[in-house]
């Protein structure tokens, strides 16, 4: 295990996991001196009956001040302010965020407004602007992927002023994250697959990235082991509770790893593809991960080879010589996408040309690739990528990922 | 490994800063917690080694005003904490920096309870009532002379046993300048304490993916560095790895109930002047022999922690737990050859055979895990008494 010359690591979120972890919420809030939480969620989560499960789990011991179940997928400042007003009106003293990334971001935004009495959220954007702890926030993730239950970032859009405000502070971390298998049990196969590969990408990029440290390594290895053993299995059999809980654990571990180590080009290109073509983040991650490995391998061959152990297990690892391990790792990730494609009845896309939009039309037209490559150039996540990329490099990777072919080694920078 | 599916809770609220010039970042970190006037606690011994000066130079152009109390004794008591309470209050300090392990950290945790509320809160907590006040910022700067509880929720002060998650330090700084080489015996004891905590975390029935991750990091760093550092104490990177390992091991330990080797090691050290880590080192092989016979999955995984992926994957599953034991015994023997007057058995510590029954009772009483019957504990103790490594 490598000890870098310098590193920092922090994840002060208390993790509570289990098949009946939700039942612990009343005791947790009591420890945090809160009595009247507001639940923040969205229509999809509520419609799937997940809020009812939460309410049922806490009903005997907790008064819920308000349930705000209308966070839109594209949440913004108006939603944050409206829900902050509801929080105050209902005299709440804590937040329970039940949902995915947008719900978490919105809850973090509400928390800044109600804790700081802020009327202009902008004052608190950027690093270091928050100076003291906020109201208690309990995160209940309903997908196993983003890791936002353990990250310290929130993005709130201001649609009126066309702004995207980023908030970065340890005070934005949830106090507690609840990993309960019931919250992901009804997740459809394709979303399970894509979000699971999002978590895989967090862990893999954290592990081979330039800013890795022993704790990001250990959490990444644990995440990869759990994902390798459970993601295909749960995509085949969505009601497997054990595999659901394993994936919830994995996503959180991967979230700890990448938020303390940083990600790289897979995220850079994923962000760009998401913003230009509206492709869901997890889908981009799944498609691009093999290319991150291929593009960077000449810089990180030995480190990447180590991933074969958590991916393939002891026998495969021991039976593969060191110089062939990275090949096997890349092949393993591609095979995983293939297996997820098969397990989801073809809905898990393996390459960009397979990605369909809501109307069933191709979501990534080939002629949009240059626009994606240009957008990628402005993304800060490339900073910790082992090898550099310019516009031509981005485009080369995108073209291969669109077609679903391996990178031409002769065209990779050395 | 990493596959446990039991319900669990895990909490590690410490921010780690490890490596070159880590100390220089402490003022900014304290500022982020609204603290500008910390009180440094340390021992006369560390002070004489110039540690305060290292700190002062690292804080050179920051806005910190620092106070120093360099008189923490080996066995701090409530009277000292009351005295420091007055000193802290009178001078308007707003945070505590604990420079050093063991008694320094115990004093710092106890003082933090007092200054964040009232000194009486110490007795309240010792009586088992939870703390209601949020504590002031606490930064730990550990070295390689550790008790095993510095980064945990535990502290002891004379007769008072304190336990609360609020006692866990907010910050931990591992800087080459504040992790100097200690006597070989001291570093061996600290590393064996960490090893015991990591091994018992791996074998613990309540293990979870996070305690596994921390215990794995601890075990890897110890096995890769312990002998190198003992052979050549000037191995700066190795020392930092051992300090990191201590934190990882303590964190996994803190999130599980203490194991039987740990408990017995602490109990035995009370009756002799030997560091608990050395005693745990003598008990560990006998405990592992017992675990091996159970043929649990955890016992097989242990070799991954001890030997690393390459060695683990190259070993047949049925030979795995044996290999782990062999490696640990090898390290123990090597340490004994490197450290003068390293005890060879617990008999060497002046423990009489008839004292063992009392320890069996203690070990069973502390058997939070419940799966060790007195016969198992007697077995471990008798072997560790008879066998000379």
Interface residues (C-beta under 8 A of the other chain):
Chain A: X1 X3 X4 X5 X6 X7 X8 X9 X10 X11 X12 X14 X15 X16 X17 X18 X19 X20 X21 X24 X31 X128 X131 X132 X170 X213 X214 X215 X217 X218 X219 X221 X222 X225 X226 X229 X242 X245 X246 X249 X250 X253 X306 X309 X310 X314 X315 X317 X318
Chain B: X1 X2 X3 X5 X6 X7 X8 X9 X10 X11 X12 X13 X14 X15 X16 X17 X18 X19 X20 X21 X22 X32 X34 X130 X208 X209 X210 X212 X213 X214 X216 X217 X220 X221 X224 X237 X240 X241 X244 X248 X309 X312 X313 X314 X317
